[in-house]
Each structure stands twice: as C-alpha cells, then as structure tokens.
Amino acid sequence: MGAVPDPDLAPLLELAVAVANEAGGLIEAAARLDPEEVTTKTSATDLVTATDRAAESLIAERLLAARPDDGFVGEEGSPVTSGSGLTWVVDPIDGTTNFAYGYPAFCTSIAAELDGVPVLGVVHDPVRGQTFAASKGGGATLNRRPMGVRPAGPPLAHALVGTGFGYAPERRAAQGAVLAAVLPAVRDVRRAGSAALDLCTVACGRLDAYYERGLQHWDHAAGALIATEAGAWVGTLEGGPLDAERTVVAARPDLVEPLLDLLRAAGADQMP
Ligand code: LIP
C-alpha cells in the first residue's frame, strides 16, 4: 500500500485503540440481556441498553480527559462542540440488537474528524479480540498488522456481499425488494447487523462488497476510513457524502461499477 502514517496522528490513533479496547472489556463483562429488558429509541426494534450508555460515557471520559478541547459526537449522548477542530465520532456498541441477544457480532467504533474530515478510525470487535485501525494516508491494520481488500478477483456473480436493514417497516420492505434482486445476482449475501464491522470485513477481504442505506454518522465514520485505507472503494450509490439519506457502498474497486449498476436496476436509489 506504501502508506506512511502521519506522525501527528500516531498518538491519537494509539489513544483511540486503547480506549476502544477498554470499552470492549466493559461490554464483554456485561451480562447477556433479555431484549425485552432494554429500552427502545426510534422504533420498537431500535434497541439501546445501559451498556451502550456506560460504554459511551467511558469513551467520552477517557478521550476528553486526554484532549479536553476536542469535540464529541456519540450515538447515545449529547454532542460536545470542538475547540481544537478535532471531533470524536463514536458508536459505543454498533450492533446493539446483536449485543442484547448475545449474538456475537458487535463492536465499538471510534473515529476522529479534523474540521469534518475523517483522519483516523478504530473498530474493535471484543468477541473475536480484533482491532481494525487506520489513519488518513497511513494504511489500515488488523491487530496492528497491515491489511487490505482482496486483489481483483471473481466477478460480481461470484462475490460475497454484505448488507443491512433499517428499523422502519416501510424501509425494510423496500430493502427486502432490493435484496430479492441482488441475491440471485451474486455468490451470496451476509447480514451481520453491524455496519462498522461490515465495512471492516470488506477492508480485510472477508466480504467482497457491502451496501446499506440509512447509516448514521457514527455507524460509518471509522469503518469507511478503514475500508478506504485498505484499498476499497467507499462512496454512495447516489453520489455525494456518506449520510443517512444515501446508500453507502464499499467494494473491491473492480466490483464497483457492476454493483452500482445492479443496485440501480434493483431500485436501490429509489428507496424511502
Ligand atoms: C446497526 C447498524 C447496522 C444496521 C442495524 C443497526 P446500531 O446500528 O450498524 O448496519 O443494519 O439495523 O442500525 O443501531 O446497532 O448501532
């Protein structure tokens, strides 16, 4: 990859790795929850647990103790405005439903943005003890070893593709219709339930591509940079920035055009 980490980012990346791993220890220690004992947010299926909130508080406390002038945006709490230009973007548990069920696919996602531009990302999977990390221009690592997307390989018809679904029934119905068109056109589909993990799974070559509409800033902030630094194409089906009104796509570069064509033909750019 020939990437050279920016020496100014190295201590920030180390801080984020350490905090993500500490939060992972807290999350692992949390007992398995009965999904009916947790609270909900935007819908009856959009869960949030006390562990989400505790992990986010721990992460905010550690990051802002080290860098008190930084900003902080977390899935569960109130935003903190940045005085330094750097803002931490955090999803304490991405894959909350999986966590609440004890289904082993969840992670902690920590990104840092400088004046709105992602400069580092860390995704820690406490179940597998795997930490994905990247700094802008510095390449991507898995447990500190360089990693990258699979080299150009089989065509889309033989690609393993990840995706995910929103919480609103009408969006889920539309996403199911798109999936019905995608499924016969690829090798197979995987739905892990964590966007951050899905993006890192593309980054390390365990998926050939991933697409999902409706991702929040904290879902993709770290994983998108990690996938980009690992050599994946990361963008949106509609063009423009990664936001909740677009479909985020991450793929091996040789698969991008056929995948975008397939998604458009399936109506993925017309979803509610
Ligand atoms: C999850 C996303 C996932 C999506 C789930 C859920 P959360 O985030 O990471 O890609 O398919 O529906 O939104 O809510 O677990 O942090």
py3Dmol code that shows the C-alpha trace and the ligand (Angstrom):
import py3Dmol

protein = """\
ATOM      1  CA  MET A   1       0.000   0.000   0.000  1.00  0.00           C
ATOM      2  CA  GLY A   2       3.035   2.239   0.580  1.00  0.00           C
ATOM      3  CA  ALA A   3       1.091   4.255   3.101  1.00  0.00           C
ATOM      4  CA  VAL A   4       3.005   6.367   5.602  1.00  0.00           C
ATOM      5  CA  PRO A   5       1.239   7.175   8.877  1.00  0.00           C
ATOM      6  CA  ASP A   6       1.143  10.899   9.726  1.00  0.00           C
ATOM      7  CA  PRO A   7       3.344  11.192  12.829  1.00  0.00           C
ATOM      8  CA  ASP A   8       0.898  13.684  14.319  1.00  0.00           C
ATOM      9  CA  LEU A   9      -1.911  11.132  14.083  1.00  0.00           C
ATOM     10  CA  ALA A  10       0.009   8.258  15.645  1.00  0.00           C
ATOM     11  CA  PRO A  11      -0.595   9.235  19.307  1.00  0.00           C
ATOM     12  CA  LEU A  12      -4.261   9.932  18.580  1.00  0.00           C
ATOM     13  CA  LEU A  13      -4.628   6.531  16.947  1.00  0.00           C
ATOM     14  CA  GLU A  14      -2.959   4.852  19.907  1.00  0.00           C
ATOM     15  CA  LEU A  15      -5.347   6.668  22.272  1.00  0.00           C
ATOM     16  CA  ALA A  16      -8.368   5.548  20.245  1.00  0.00           C
ATOM     17  CA  VAL A  17      -7.136   1.926  20.129  1.00  0.00           C
ATOM     18  CA  ALA A  18      -6.580   1.867  23.889  1.00  0.00           C
ATOM     19  CA  VAL A  19      -9.985   3.409  24.669  1.00  0.00           C
ATOM     20  CA  ALA A  20     -11.825   1.125  22.217  1.00  0.00           C
ATOM     21  CA  ASN A  21     -10.217  -1.909  23.827  1.00  0.00           C
ATOM     22  CA  GLU A  22     -11.086  -0.693  27.331  1.00  0.00           C
ATOM     23  CA  ALA A  23     -14.701  -0.146  26.258  1.00  0.00           C
ATOM     24  CA  GLY A  24     -14.641  -3.644  24.771  1.00  0.00           C
ATOM     25  CA  GLY A  25     -13.714  -5.028  28.183  1.00  0.00           C
ATOM     26  CA  LEU A  26     -16.702  -3.273  29.741  1.00  0.00           C
ATOM     27  CA  ILE A  27     -19.016  -4.546  27.002  1.00  0.00           C
ATOM     28  CA  GLU A  28     -17.772  -8.127  27.310  1.00  0.00           C
ATOM     29  CA  ALA A  29     -18.301  -8.012  31.072  1.00  0.00           C
ATOM     30  CA  ALA A  30     -21.912  -7.036  30.621  1.00  0.00           C
ATOM     31  CA  ALA A  31     -24.266  -9.937  31.156  1.00  0.00           C
ATOM     32  CA  ARG A  32     -26.447 -11.151  28.288  1.00  0.00           C
ATOM     33  CA  LEU A  33     -29.616  -9.079  28.339  1.00  0.00           C
ATOM     34  CA  ASP A  34     -33.201 -10.058  27.710  1.00  0.00           C
ATOM     35  CA  PRO A  35     -34.147  -7.902  24.687  1.00  0.00           C
ATOM     36  CA  GLU A  36     -37.395  -7.047  26.415  1.00  0.00           C
ATOM     37  CA  GLU A  37     -35.482  -5.589  29.376  1.00  0.00           C
ATOM     38  CA  VAL A  38     -33.790  -2.965  27.219  1.00  0.00           C
ATOM     39  CA  THR A  39     -35.255   0.342  26.106  1.00  0.00           C
ATOM     40  CA  THR A  40     -36.033   1.431  22.577  1.00  0.00           C
ATOM     41  CA  LYS A  41     -35.362   4.562  20.526  1.00  0.00           C
ATOM     42  CA  THR A  42     -36.835   5.259  17.083  1.00  0.00           C
ATOM     43  CA  SER A  43     -38.997   2.126  16.934  1.00  0.00           C
ATOM     44  CA  ALA A  44     -39.891  -0.955  18.944  1.00  0.00           C
ATOM     45  CA  THR A  45     -36.944  -2.756  17.363  1.00  0.00           C
ATOM     46  CA  ASP A  46     -34.341   0.035  17.714  1.00  0.00           C
ATOM     47  CA  LEU A  47     -32.754  -1.032  20.991  1.00  0.00           C
ATOM     48  CA  VAL A  48     -30.446   0.781  23.413  1.00  0.00           C
ATOM     49  CA  THR A  49     -29.004  -0.781  26.560  1.00  0.00           C
ATOM     50  CA  ALA A  50     -27.491   0.523  29.760  1.00  0.00           C
ATOM     51  CA  THR A  51     -24.206  -0.918  28.488  1.00  0.00           C
ATOM     52  CA  ASP A  52     -24.388   1.308  25.380  1.00  0.00           C
ATOM     53  CA  ARG A  53     -24.679   4.333  27.651  1.00  0.00           C
ATOM     54  CA  ALA A  54     -21.993   3.165  30.097  1.00  0.00           C
ATOM     55  CA  ALA A  55     -19.551   2.414  27.284  1.00  0.00           C
ATOM     56  CA  GLU A  56     -20.151   5.792  25.662  1.00  0.00           C
ATOM     57  CA  SER A  57     -19.617   7.571  28.980  1.00  0.00           C
ATOM     58  CA  LEU A  58     -16.342   5.703  29.497  1.00  0.00           C
ATOM     59  CA  ILE A  59     -15.133   6.533  25.991  1.00  0.00           C
ATOM     60  CA  ALA A  60     -16.056  10.223  26.322  1.00  0.00           C
ATOM     61  CA  GLU A  61     -14.399  10.433  29.742  1.00  0.00           C
ATOM     62  CA  ARG A  62     -11.131   8.894  28.535  1.00  0.00           C
ATOM     63  CA  LEU A  63     -10.897  10.834  25.247  1.00  0.00           C
ATOM     64  CA  LEU A  64     -11.826  14.237  26.684  1.00  0.00           C
ATOM     65  CA  ALA A  65      -9.579  13.760  29.725  1.00  0.00           C
ATOM     66  CA  ALA A  66      -6.693  13.295  27.284  1.00  0.00           C
ATOM     67  CA  ARG A  67      -7.866  16.035  24.893  1.00  0.00           C
ATOM     68  CA  PRO A  68     -10.217  18.409  26.727  1.00  0.00           C
ATOM     69  CA  ASP A  69     -10.610  20.869  23.794  1.00  0.00           C
ATOM     70  CA  ASP A  70     -11.885  18.212  21.383  1.00  0.00           C
ATOM     71  CA  GLY A  71     -15.489  17.764  20.344  1.00  0.00           C
ATOM     72  CA  PHE A  72     -17.508  14.568  20.834  1.00  0.00           C
ATOM     73  CA  VAL A  73     -20.456  13.128  18.928  1.00  0.00           C
ATOM     74  CA  GLY A  74     -21.863   9.848  20.233  1.00  0.00           C
ATOM     75  CA  GLU A  75     -24.876   7.742  19.324  1.00  0.00           C
ATOM     76  CA  GLU A  76     -26.306   7.840  22.832  1.00  0.00           C
ATOM     77  CA  GLY A  77     -25.377  11.229  24.321  1.00  0.00           C
ATOM     78  CA  SER A  78     -25.314  14.987  23.813  1.00  0.00           C
ATOM     79  CA  PRO A  79     -22.741  16.424  21.391  1.00  0.00           C
ATOM     80  CA  VAL A  80     -19.744  18.422  22.639  1.00  0.00           C
ATOM     81  CA  THR A  81     -18.550  21.267  20.395  1.00  0.00           C
ATOM     82  CA  SER A  82     -14.891  21.152  19.422  1.00  0.00           C
ATOM     83  CA  GLY A  83     -12.481  23.962  20.329  1.00  0.00           C
ATOM     84  CA  SER A  84      -9.496  22.220  18.742  1.00  0.00           C
ATOM     85  CA  GLY A  85     -11.028  21.429  15.332  1.00  0.00           C
ATOM     86  CA  LEU A  86     -10.910  17.721  16.120  1.00  0.00           C
ATOM     87  CA  THR A  87     -14.144  15.845  16.926  1.00  0.00           C
ATOM     88  CA  TRP A  88     -14.500  12.253  18.094  1.00  0.00           C
ATOM     89  CA  VAL A  89     -17.388  10.346  16.467  1.00  0.00           C
ATOM     90  CA  VAL A  90     -18.362   7.297  18.497  1.00  0.00           C
ATOM     91  CA  ASP A  91     -20.749   4.359  18.384  1.00  0.00           C
ATOM     92  CA  PRO A  92     -20.156   2.606  21.688  1.00  0.00           C
ATOM     93  CA  ILE A  93     -21.866  -0.598  20.576  1.00  0.00           C
ATOM     94  CA  ASP A  94     -22.553  -0.942  16.860  1.00  0.00           C
ATOM     95  CA  GLY A  95     -24.780  -3.982  16.596  1.00  0.00           C
ATOM     96  CA  THR A  96     -26.806  -3.256  19.712  1.00  0.00           C
ATOM     97  CA  THR A  97     -29.540  -5.734  18.859  1.00  0.00           C
ATOM     98  CA  ASN A  98     -26.911  -8.470  18.448  1.00  0.00           C
ATOM     99  CA  PHE A  99     -25.391  -7.498  21.800  1.00  0.00           C
ATOM    100  CA  ALA A 100     -28.788  -7.575  23.542  1.00  0.00           C
ATOM    101  CA  TYR A 101     -29.406 -11.085  22.174  1.00  0.00           C
ATOM    102  CA  GLY A 102     -25.880 -12.330  22.854  1.00  0.00           C
ATOM    103  CA  TYR A 103     -25.415 -12.768  19.087  1.00  0.00           C
ATOM    104  CA  PRO A 104     -21.621 -12.441  18.548  1.00  0.00           C
ATOM    105  CA  ALA A 105     -21.456  -9.573  16.020  1.00  0.00           C
ATOM    106  CA  PHE A 106     -20.995  -6.172  17.637  1.00  0.00           C
ATOM    107  CA  CYS A 107     -18.168  -3.690  18.066  1.00  0.00           C
ATOM    108  CA  THR A 108     -17.046  -0.316  19.364  1.00  0.00           C
ATOM    109  CA  SER A 109     -16.403   2.306  16.687  1.00  0.00           C
ATOM    110  CA  ILE A 110     -14.275   5.403  17.349  1.00  0.00           C
ATOM    111  CA  ALA A 111     -13.358   7.923  14.636  1.00  0.00           C
ATOM    112  CA  ALA A 112     -11.695  11.340  14.752  1.00  0.00           C
ATOM    113  CA  GLU A 113     -12.541  14.075  12.254  1.00  0.00           C
ATOM    114  CA  LEU A 114     -10.454  17.211  11.717  1.00  0.00           C
ATOM    115  CA  ASP A 115     -12.697  20.055  10.547  1.00  0.00           C
ATOM    116  CA  GLY A 116     -15.178  17.397   9.404  1.00  0.00           C
ATOM    117  CA  VAL A 117     -12.644  15.247   7.527  1.00  0.00           C
ATOM    118  CA  PRO A 118     -12.066  11.722   8.910  1.00  0.00           C
ATOM    119  CA  VAL A 119      -8.407  11.351   9.907  1.00  0.00           C
ATOM    120  CA  LEU A 120      -8.433   8.161  11.969  1.00  0.00           C
ATOM    121  CA  GLY A 121     -10.721   5.255  12.740  1.00  0.00           C
ATOM    122  CA  VAL A 122     -10.740   2.295  15.112  1.00  0.00           C
ATOM    123  CA  VAL A 123     -13.264  -0.564  15.193  1.00  0.00           C
ATOM    124  CA  HIS A 124     -12.808  -3.068  17.997  1.00  0.00           C
ATOM    125  CA  ASP A 125     -14.557  -6.441  17.958  1.00  0.00           C
ATOM    126  CA  PRO A 126     -14.460  -7.672  21.574  1.00  0.00           C
ATOM    127  CA  VAL A 127     -15.900 -11.086  20.711  1.00  0.00           C
ATOM    128  CA  ARG A 128     -13.005 -12.008  18.404  1.00  0.00           C
ATOM    129  CA  GLY A 129     -10.373  -9.773  20.021  1.00  0.00           C
ATOM    130  CA  GLN A 130      -9.823  -7.989  16.708  1.00  0.00           C
ATOM    131  CA  THR A 131      -8.965  -4.285  16.372  1.00  0.00           C
ATOM    132  CA  PHE A 132      -9.230  -2.672  12.942  1.00  0.00           C
ATOM    133  CA  ALA A 133      -7.476   0.700  12.665  1.00  0.00           C
ATOM    134  CA  ALA A 134      -6.445   3.283  10.115  1.00  0.00           C
ATOM    135  CA  SER A 135      -5.166   6.838   9.836  1.00  0.00           C
ATOM    136  CA  LYS A 136      -5.656   9.029   6.751  1.00  0.00           C
ATOM    137  CA  GLY A 137      -2.894   8.184   4.306  1.00  0.00           C
ATOM    138  CA  GLY A 138      -1.429   5.720   6.779  1.00  0.00           C
ATOM    139  CA  GLY A 139      -2.953   2.450   5.594  1.00  0.00           C
ATOM    140  CA  ALA A 140      -5.124   0.031   7.563  1.00  0.00           C
ATOM    141  CA  THR A 141      -4.263  -2.640  10.104  1.00  0.00           C
ATOM    142  CA  LEU A 142      -5.889  -5.619  11.791  1.00  0.00           C
ATOM    143  CA  ASN A 143      -4.359  -6.178  15.239  1.00  0.00           C
ATOM    144  CA  ARG A 144      -1.506  -3.892  14.150  1.00  0.00           C
ATOM    145  CA  ARG A 145      -0.691  -5.970  11.015  1.00  0.00           C
ATOM    146  CA  PRO A 146      -1.211  -4.289   7.602  1.00  0.00           C
ATOM    147  CA  MET A 147      -4.363  -5.479   5.856  1.00  0.00           C
ATOM    148  CA  GLY A 148      -6.091  -4.817   2.531  1.00  0.00           C
ATOM    149  CA  VAL A 149      -9.017  -5.776   0.358  1.00  0.00           C
ATOM    150  CA  ARG A 150      -8.754  -8.895  -1.757  1.00  0.00           C
ATOM    151  CA  PRO A 151      -6.994  -8.203  -5.069  1.00  0.00           C
ATOM    152  CA  ALA A 152      -9.178  -8.062  -8.181  1.00  0.00           C
ATOM    153  CA  GLY A 153     -10.918 -11.366  -8.188  1.00  0.00           C
ATOM    154  CA  PRO A 154     -14.055 -13.187  -9.285  1.00  0.00           C
ATOM    155  CA  PRO A 155     -16.880 -11.270 -10.979  1.00  0.00           C
ATOM    156  CA  LEU A 156     -19.920  -9.909  -9.149  1.00  0.00           C
ATOM    157  CA  ALA A 157     -21.815 -13.143  -9.796  1.00  0.00           C
ATOM    158  CA  HIS A 158     -19.244 -14.859  -7.541  1.00  0.00           C
ATOM    159  CA  ALA A 159     -18.967 -12.059  -4.950  1.00  0.00           C
ATOM    160  CA  LEU A 160     -19.881 -12.334  -1.268  1.00  0.00           C
ATOM    161  CA  VAL A 161     -21.892  -9.203  -0.463  1.00  0.00           C
ATOM    162  CA  GLY A 162     -22.919  -7.754   2.901  1.00  0.00           C
ATOM    163  CA  THR A 163     -25.890  -5.555   3.619  1.00  0.00           C
ATOM    164  CA  GLY A 164     -28.166  -4.345   6.407  1.00  0.00           C
ATOM    165  CA  PHE A 165     -31.645  -3.066   7.024  1.00  0.00           C
ATOM    166  CA  GLY A 166     -33.218  -0.109   8.783  1.00  0.00           C
ATOM    167  CA  TYR A 167     -35.774  -0.160  11.564  1.00  0.00           C
ATOM    168  CA  ALA A 168     -38.817   1.411   9.853  1.00  0.00           C
ATOM    169  CA  PRO A 169     -41.115  -1.266   8.354  1.00  0.00           C
ATOM    170  CA  GLU A 170     -41.638   0.635   5.089  1.00  0.00           C
ATOM    171  CA  ARG A 171     -37.907   0.970   4.528  1.00  0.00           C
ATOM    172  CA  ARG A 172     -37.387  -2.703   5.428  1.00  0.00           C
ATOM    173  CA  ALA A 173     -39.980  -3.724   2.851  1.00  0.00           C
ATOM    174  CA  ALA A 174     -38.181  -1.700   0.167  1.00  0.00           C
ATOM    175  CA  GLN A 175     -34.800  -3.085   1.233  1.00  0.00           C
ATOM    176  CA  GLY A 176     -36.218  -6.596   1.016  1.00  0.00           C
ATOM    177  CA  ALA A 177     -37.325  -5.933  -2.574  1.00  0.00           C
ATOM    178  CA  VAL A 178     -33.803  -4.766  -3.482  1.00  0.00           C
ATOM    179  CA  LEU A 179     -32.353  -7.847  -1.788  1.00  0.00           C
ATOM    180  CA  ALA A 180     -34.627 -10.079  -3.872  1.00  0.00           C
ATOM    181  CA  ALA A 181     -32.924  -8.696  -6.995  1.00  0.00           C
ATOM    182  CA  VAL A 182     -29.389  -8.787  -5.567  1.00  0.00           C
ATOM    183  CA  LEU A 183     -29.481 -12.309  -4.124  1.00  0.00           C
ATOM    184  CA  PRO A 184     -29.645 -14.266  -7.419  1.00  0.00           C
ATOM    185  CA  ALA A 185     -27.009 -11.993  -8.995  1.00  0.00           C
ATOM    186  CA  VAL A 186     -24.169 -12.638  -6.519  1.00  0.00           C
ATOM    187  CA  ARG A 187     -22.495 -15.615  -4.839  1.00  0.00           C
ATOM    188  CA  ASP A 188     -24.305 -14.982  -1.547  1.00  0.00           C
ATOM    189  CA  VAL A 189     -25.343 -12.279   0.927  1.00  0.00           C
ATOM    190  CA  ARG A 190     -24.416 -11.777   4.572  1.00  0.00           C
ATOM    191  CA  ARG A 191     -26.291  -9.617   7.090  1.00  0.00           C
ATOM    192  CA  ALA A 192     -24.107  -9.197  10.192  1.00  0.00           C
ATOM    193  CA  GLY A 193     -26.074  -6.428  11.938  1.00  0.00           C
ATOM    194  CA  SER A 194     -23.162  -4.015  12.408  1.00  0.00           C
ATOM    195  CA  ALA A 195     -22.231  -1.539   9.687  1.00  0.00           C
ATOM    196  CA  ALA A 196     -18.860  -0.800  11.267  1.00  0.00           C
ATOM    197  CA  LEU A 197     -17.974  -4.498  11.276  1.00  0.00           C
ATOM    198  CA  ASP A 198     -19.298  -4.899   7.724  1.00  0.00           C
ATOM    199  CA  LEU A 199     -17.045  -2.093   6.458  1.00  0.00           C
ATOM    200  CA  CYS A 200     -14.045  -3.662   8.201  1.00  0.00           C
ATOM    201  CA  THR A 201     -14.993  -7.066   6.835  1.00  0.00           C
ATOM    202  CA  VAL A 202     -14.692  -5.637   3.315  1.00  0.00           C
ATOM    203  CA  ALA A 203     -11.420  -3.958   4.346  1.00  0.00           C
ATOM    204  CA  CYS A 204      -9.812  -7.264   5.328  1.00  0.00           C
ATOM    205  CA  GLY A 205     -11.205  -9.200   2.366  1.00  0.00           C
ATOM    206  CA  ARG A 206     -13.754 -11.362   4.179  1.00  0.00           C
ATOM    207  CA  LEU A 207     -16.504  -9.695   2.105  1.00  0.00           C
ATOM    208  CA  ASP A 208     -16.139  -8.536  -1.498  1.00  0.00           C
ATOM    209  CA  ALA A 209     -18.655  -5.693  -1.084  1.00  0.00           C
ATOM    210  CA  TYR A 210     -21.220  -4.146   1.241  1.00  0.00           C
ATOM    211  CA  TYR A 211     -24.127  -1.744   0.771  1.00  0.00           C
ATOM    212  CA  GLU A 212     -26.661  -0.237   3.154  1.00  0.00           C
ATOM    213  CA  ARG A 213     -28.971   2.749   3.187  1.00  0.00           C
ATOM    214  CA  GLY A 214     -29.678   4.803   6.270  1.00  0.00           C
ATOM    215  CA  LEU A 215     -26.382   4.597   8.146  1.00  0.00           C
ATOM    216  CA  GLN A 216     -25.820   7.191  10.834  1.00  0.00           C
ATOM    217  CA  HIS A 217     -22.601   9.206  11.037  1.00  0.00           C
ATOM    218  CA  TRP A 218     -21.273   7.096  13.926  1.00  0.00           C
ATOM    219  CA  ASP A 219     -22.059   3.828  12.112  1.00  0.00           C
ATOM    220  CA  HIS A 220     -19.684   4.537   9.207  1.00  0.00           C
ATOM    221  CA  ALA A 221     -17.236   7.215  10.442  1.00  0.00           C
ATOM    222  CA  ALA A 222     -14.453   4.798  11.407  1.00  0.00           C
ATOM    223  CA  GLY A 223     -15.225   1.830   9.168  1.00  0.00           C
ATOM    224  CA  ALA A 224     -15.394   3.920   5.982  1.00  0.00           C
ATOM    225  CA  LEU A 225     -11.891   5.321   6.560  1.00  0.00           C
ATOM    226  CA  ILE A 226     -10.543   1.868   7.445  1.00  0.00           C
ATOM    227  CA  ALA A 227     -12.023   0.377   4.272  1.00  0.00           C
ATOM    228  CA  THR A 228     -10.684   3.266   2.156  1.00  0.00           C
ATOM    229  CA  GLU A 229      -7.205   2.932   3.605  1.00  0.00           C
ATOM    230  CA  ALA A 230      -7.378  -0.831   2.965  1.00  0.00           C
ATOM    231  CA  GLY A 231      -7.906  -0.164  -0.765  1.00  0.00           C
ATOM    232  CA  ALA A 232     -11.687  -0.445  -1.039  1.00  0.00           C
ATOM    233  CA  TRP A 233     -13.848   1.984  -2.996  1.00  0.00           C
ATOM    234  CA  VAL A 234     -16.152   3.693  -0.499  1.00  0.00           C
ATOM    235  CA  GLY A 235     -18.898   6.056  -1.629  1.00  0.00           C
ATOM    236  CA  THR A 236     -22.642   6.295  -2.146  1.00  0.00           C
ATOM    237  CA  LEU A 237     -24.931   4.855  -4.785  1.00  0.00           C
ATOM    238  CA  GLU A 238     -26.425   8.294  -5.378  1.00  0.00           C
ATOM    239  CA  GLY A 239     -23.076  10.173  -5.344  1.00  0.00           C
ATOM    240  CA  GLY A 240     -22.303  12.730  -2.668  1.00  0.00           C
ATOM    241  CA  PRO A 241     -21.403  12.345   1.024  1.00  0.00           C
ATOM    242  CA  LEU A 242     -21.981   9.342   3.252  1.00  0.00           C
ATOM    243  CA  ASP A 243     -25.171  10.175   5.125  1.00  0.00           C
ATOM    244  CA  ALA A 244     -28.405   8.620   6.327  1.00  0.00           C
ATOM    245  CA  GLU A 245     -30.291   9.601   3.149  1.00  0.00           C
ATOM    246  CA  ARG A 246     -27.949   7.709   0.837  1.00  0.00           C
ATOM    247  CA  THR A 247     -26.823   4.147   0.295  1.00  0.00           C
ATOM    248  CA  VAL A 248     -23.249   3.619   1.467  1.00  0.00           C
ATOM    249  CA  VAL A 249     -21.251   1.220  -0.751  1.00  0.00           C
ATOM    250  CA  ALA A 250     -17.860  -0.319  -0.007  1.00  0.00           C
ATOM    251  CA  ALA A 251     -16.360  -2.724  -2.517  1.00  0.00           C
ATOM    252  CA  ARG A 252     -13.294  -4.117  -4.191  1.00  0.00           C
ATOM    253  CA  PRO A 253     -12.582  -1.471  -6.873  1.00  0.00           C
ATOM    254  CA  ASP A 254     -13.164  -3.915  -9.740  1.00  0.00           C
ATOM    255  CA  LEU A 255     -16.685  -4.664  -8.487  1.00  0.00           C
ATOM    256  CA  VAL A 256     -17.887  -1.084  -8.020  1.00  0.00           C
ATOM    257  CA  GLU A 257     -19.448  -0.400 -11.421  1.00  0.00           C
ATOM    258  CA  PRO A 258     -21.259  -3.737 -11.806  1.00  0.00           C
ATOM    259  CA  LEU A 259     -22.507  -3.487  -8.212  1.00  0.00           C
ATOM    260  CA  LEU A 260     -23.762   0.079  -8.634  1.00  0.00           C
ATOM    261  CA  ASP A 261     -25.478  -0.955 -11.885  1.00  0.00           C
ATOM    262  CA  LEU A 262     -27.122  -3.910 -10.124  1.00  0.00           C
ATOM    263  CA  LEU A 263     -28.316  -1.763  -7.206  1.00  0.00           C
ATOM    264  CA  ARG A 264     -29.748   0.889  -9.548  1.00  0.00           C
ATOM    265  CA  ALA A 265     -31.513  -1.768 -11.606  1.00  0.00           C
ATOM    266  CA  ALA A 266     -32.972  -3.117  -8.334  1.00  0.00           C
ATOM    267  CA  GLY A 267     -34.308   0.323  -7.430  1.00  0.00           C
ATOM    268  CA  ALA A 268     -31.943   0.855  -4.503  1.00  0.00           C
ATOM    269  CA  ASP A 269     -31.631   4.537  -5.434  1.00  0.00           C
ATOM    270  CA  GLN A 270     -35.408   4.975  -5.157  1.00  0.00           C
ATOM    271  CA  MET A 271     -35.899   3.662  -1.637  1.00  0.00           C
ATOM    272  CA  PRO A 272     -37.852   5.576   1.036  1.00  0.00           C
TER     273      PRO A 272
END
"""
ligand_1 = """\
16
LIP
C -26.875 -1.004 13.347
C -26.105 -0.815 12.068
C -26.461 -1.915 11.070
C -27.917 -1.832 10.745
C -28.686 -2.077 12.017
C -28.348 -1.037 13.101
P -26.814 0.011 15.810
O -26.529 0.055 14.216
O -24.734 -0.865 12.338
O -25.717 -1.822 9.882
O -28.246 -2.752 9.752
O -30.058 -2.030 11.727
O -28.755 0.223 12.690
O -28.209 0.548 15.948
O -26.741 -1.399 16.268
O -25.797 0.900 16.451
"""
view = py3Dmol.view(width=600, height=400)
view.addModel(protein, "pdb")
view.setStyle({"model": 0}, {"cartoon": {"style": "trace"}})
view.addModel(ligand_1, "xyz")
view.setStyle({"model": 1}, {"stick": {}})
view.zoomTo()
view.show()
